[in-house]
Every structure is written in C-alpha cells, then in structure tokens.
Amino acid sequence: MRRSAILALLLFASVCDIYAEEQGVVELEQLVVTPARIETNAGSVASSVTSFTEKKLEKRGLYTLMTALKQDYSLDMVQTGGYGGTASLFIRGANSGQTRVMIDGIRVYDPISADGSFDPAYLTLDNVERIEIVRGAQSSLYGSDAIGGVINIITKKGAGKPKLSIFEEFGTYYTRREGLGLNGEKDKLQFAISSSHFRTRGFSRASEERGNKERDPYENNAYSLRTGYDISDKLALGLIGRYTYARYSYDDSGGVGGDDDNREGWTKQAISSVILNHKIWDEFEQKIQLSWMGNFRRDFDESDSVDVNEYLRDWFYGQTQQADWQGTIKASEFDSIIGGFNYLREKGESYFFSVDPVFGTSESIFPKTYASTKGYFLENRLNIDEKFTSSISYRIEDHSRFNTNETYKIDALYALPKTNTKIEAAFGTGFKTPTLYQLYAPADAFFGGGNVNLQPEESETFEAGFEQPLLDNKINYGFTYFHNNFKNLIDAVFNPDTFLTDKYQNVSKARSFGFENRIEIKPRNNFKICANYTWLDTENKETHDELLRRPKNKLNFNFDYSPFNKLNLNLNVSYVGHRQDVGNLLLKRYTKVDFSAYYDINANTRIYSRIENLLDEKYEEVTGYGTAGFSIFSGIKLAF
C-alpha cells in the first residue's frame, strides 16, 4: 500500500510538471564562508562543500542537525536508539572525533568525552540560516579535529522588518513541538531570537524487535540569540548566545534484555560569543571573536524490583574559552591574503559511581584538568573571474602538552572556457590532539587510562574531481575521488595476557578511499531532482577489518515539486548498504522514505506535514538499538 503511494506521488509530480507554468524563480549562486574563511561563491571552491540553506531545510521537513546531516552524501550518522540517543558522525570514513563542528565559528564539542567529539543528537535548527559541510582535511585553517572535515552551523543575523513567528506541531509517539522566533532589524540594530520545546514519549531505545517494550521519553528545550549593531560604516559589534537542555530516558544496553525502566540523564550545552568586525580601509579588515562554551551532563539509575543491586550517579563537566583574530588583505582584484591567530583553553572534570550486579561497585574521580592550544595560520587565495581559483594555506599549532604541529593544504579549480567543465583537486594534511580524557583519565581496568605521552593523530587527504553543467544548467553533474590515510590513531587496547584494558596508546593506522557522484536535474523552475551516490572502502591497517558502521554504498534521491506558489511537496529516498559493527556483526542494508509538504494559506499562515519512514522499514544503525517506524507529524506556523 505504501509502495503504491510513493509511485503515485512520483507519477503525480511528473504529470503535473508537464502542465505546470514556469514560476520565474532565479536561484543565485550560493555563498559560503567555511572553505576559505571568507565569503566565496560555492561554485568557485575547489574543496568539496555542501550548503543546506534554511529554505532547503524547510522543504525537506528537517528541524534537527542530525536529520539534516543524514542527507549529506559523504557523511554517515549513527545513533544508539531513538530520540536523544548518542549519535556519531563520520565524514569519508574518518572517526567521529575527527570532524570539527562549529556554531558561528565557535568550536562546539564535549571536552571531557573520550574522543572529544560533538554529539549532534540534541541540536535543533531553530534560528539557523544554513549549514555548511566541507569535506577533507581542513586543519591548516581550523586546527585540531578537522581531519575528516568541518561542519559550520550559521545562525540568522536578522534583517528586514521585524517579524514574529510561532509554530505548533503534533505527531506519532505522543510528540509535541512548539516554538517562537523574532527576527528583523531596527535602525542600526539587527536581531534574531528563537526558542523551542520538544517532547515525546518515544519508543524503546533497546530494539523492540528484540523483546524490549518500555518507552524512553525525551524532552528538549532550545534558545538562540544573535544580535548585531553597526557602530559606524566600518565597525560592527555582534553577540551570539545559544542554550540547549535535553532530558532523556535510556536503556542498559541494546539487544535482548536491554530495557531499564528508570535509567535517565540530561545534558546542557551553552555558548556565548562577542564579535567585532572592523574594516580599517577598503583593502584590509579584521575580525575579533571571544567565545565561551560549557558542556554538562549527568546520569541517574536507581535500584528497583527488576535491577535490585543496580545504582548509578555520575556527572561530566567540560568548558572552553576561545579567542580568535582574523585579518583579510585584498592584495589585488584577484588575490586575497587571510591570516589569523586562535587560542583555546579547555578544562574538564568528572565523577562516576556505580553499583552493578555483575561488576560490583566502582568509583572514578577525574579531577579538574586543563590544556591550551595556540594556532597561527596563513592563507593565500587567488580567484580570477571565477574561472580559476587556487589557495595555499599553512598552520602552526602549539599545544601545552606537545611540540608544535605543522599542517598545510593546496587546492585549485579551473573552468574550461567552452564547456564550463570545472576540474578541481586538493591535497592537505590534518591532525587531532589527544583529548583531556585520553591524556589524564584515571586508570580503569575496563576502559583503560590516560597517557600523557600520546602524540596527535595525523592524516593526509587527496581528492580530485569535476563538475559538468548541461542544457543551460538544467542538469549539473559532479564526481569526486578521495583518498585518506590516518596514522597514530589513539585507542585503549584490550590485553589478552592480563584480561584488562591497557591505557590509551597510539596503536593503529587506517585508510579510506572512494568516490562521490551527485546530480541535480531541474527540468522546470518548480521541479527539481537531486541524487547522489557514495562508494566508500575503509580498512584498519592493523587488523585489516573494515572501520565500524561506515556503509560501503550510500544512495539518496530527493524530489522537490511546487505545483503552484503556495504548495510544496518533497520526497526523499535514502539507501544505506551493509555496515560492519562490533563483534564482526553485519548490519543489514535498508531503504528509508520520507515525505513532507507545506501549504501557505496566506502570507501569514502555513500548514505543514511530514511522514518519516513511510514504508515502516525495520533497521538498526547500531546493533541491538531501535529506530522509529512509520511516523506522521503535522503543524501550523504563523508569522506576524
């Protein structure tokens, strides 16, 4: 029945498009800032980059960072169970902690987690203007963690007449989502403010297919603020703030018997930043940004009639202070020089106490620990009439625990004059410094312990490809080949002689290579088809096994159709191939279909609906953990 519904929708879109009138919409080339640290046309960037604009996110019915990133062709996202489950992301096979995530240039992550990664499960897209994803090593511009790439979430600055918006949404699993926003400008002041609340009864994190029935509810509160004030024509001051609080229930484990009725936790993340933009003269401008981030999480579990001897109390607190200066010189009409300095000070501490019927009582105290990093970078970027672009960047980074690291990147793009074929290539190096946990964690028989003699993880990345527009840009095709080598990878290794886990060590090497295909077909202004396919091959050079949870094949289709101005229909089909999981288990391939639509009743009122997992596909992203079945959500949005 549901398969027939999909075919009917596709047929409807195809037939209606034949008779639909052109709507005369002209799409301007997307501007991006992340690949070169200055505003640039996406089409003139040699690095592989994707931009999810607010308009695209709305059309696809995406309201969390995690759901948006799942639709990127080179990024794999896995989650332990449903709403609020711990999520990991992998770009082109790189580890989860090897991707830098930023909000308006502020590095966001969990300083006290083992790999120092960012968990995207809790971040909503309220007040977000666009998401930029840059693939490949970007350490020469952004420093540690940018081995796999960079994800930059850019919030709205505020423009135009002030507008208030309100939305209310209901759906499957007794889900409710609501929020409001205020966006606009007044004289020299720009502002964008939003808040949202999400709650659901959810479903069992441990897979219901394996006999787990207890629901795991989830709640999320998010607040975002960005303001700017033009002190003069050449001087502007900005303020950024964001706060997220999420509370969730979860299970002891995945698989059979994983249910736990009263295990729960919460996480809080707050960021704040002050930005000063100063145009000293026409050819030189500078930017100063001072930022703070705090990440706090706790877990609770009480003894009950099922788990009589089970008890858990823990807390983890991490904090960073960041200072960034960037100067940009317009040396000529086609040459820009960008240089800067970054400072990061991080600290973390934690406490863990557990009573377990199998492992007994355990306690771990991680005292307050600090580390700091200073980075200096320089980039030269050429752009000759958008036909030839090239950049060379170099960075020196000094960590309080290690010697200096040096990284670099070279890329180039050339557009052939007659065919407009764009040929591009890039080579770069990357690194990731050991985390506070990997350096200083107390010794533990099961999870290892810290090692102050660790060295940074390192990488080399090469990519080359082309882009080809056809039929007056009604068709655009792109192909990219990439190859990554990773060394000095850090892990805590099980010792078969002692049956314990040794402390963290630089123990392994890995590699990943593959290719990405993408095509966009736009037969008419109101109808667009986007498709992409990624083939990825990974290997742990020590064990010769595939890297965990990275699919070899990934395919995505998106159909976007507007029969008339007020109505938009969007259908997304994602295929994820087999993946290796812990214990040499093979996760089965799956196809997930999502549909979303909105209708503008008038200029101030929009009704919308989306269906997730339209075919009710049964699948797992992590062995033993459940995923949502067929789900439907509907809501209304008002603007004044």
Salt bridges, closest charged atoms under 4 A:
GLU22 OE2 - ARG524 NH2 3.91
GLU27 OE2 - LYS522 NZ 3.19
GLU27 OE2 - LYS528 NZ 3.32
GLU54 OE2 - LYS156 NZ 2.70
GLU58 OE1 - ARG606 NH1 3.22
GLU58 OE2 - LYS637 NZ 3.49
ASP72 OD1 - ARG135 NH2 2.69
ASP76 OD1 - LYS554 NZ 3.71
ASP104 OD1 - ARG226 NH1 3.27
ASP110 OD2 - ARG297 NE 2.59
GLU129 OE2 - ARG130 NH1 2.60
GLU132 OE2 - ARG130 NE 2.61
ASP145 OD2 - ARG107 NH2 2.42
ASP145 OD1 - LYS432 NZ 3.05
GLU168 OE2 - ARG176 NE 2.55
GLU169 OE1 - ARG177 NH2 2.92
GLU169 OE2 - ARG610 NH2 2.86
GLU178 OE1 - ARG176 NE 3.10
GLU178 OE2 - HIS197 ND1 3.30
GLU178 OE2 - ARG199 NH1 3.34
GLU219 OE2 - HIS197 NE2 2.94
ASP252 OD1 - ARG263 NE 3.07
ASP260 OD2 - ARG263 NE 3.93
GLU264 OE2 - ARG247 NH2 2.81
ASP301 OD2 - ARG263 NE 3.28
GLU302 OE2 - ARG313 NH2 2.32
GLU397 OE1 - ARG395 NE 2.66
GLU458 OE1 - LYS487 NZ 3.64
GLU463 OE1 - ARG92 NH1 2.89
GLU467 OE2 - ARG518 NH2 3.97
GLU516 OE2 - ARG92 NE 2.88
ASP537 OD1 - ARG511 NH1 2.74
ASP537 OD2 - LYS552 NZ 3.23
GLU539 OE1 - ARG511 NH2 3.27
GLU539 OE2 - HIS544 ND1 2.86
GLU546 OE2 - LYS552 NZ 3.95
ASP560 OD2 - LYS59 NZ 3.27
ASP581 OD1 - ARG549 NE 2.76
ASP594 OD1 - LYS592 NZ 2.90
ASP600 OD1 - ARG606 NE 2.65
GLU612 OE2 - ARG610 NE 3.04
ASP616 OD1 - LYS618 NZ 3.44
GLU620 OE2 - ARG210 NE 2.96
GLU621 OE2 - LYS70 NZ 2.72
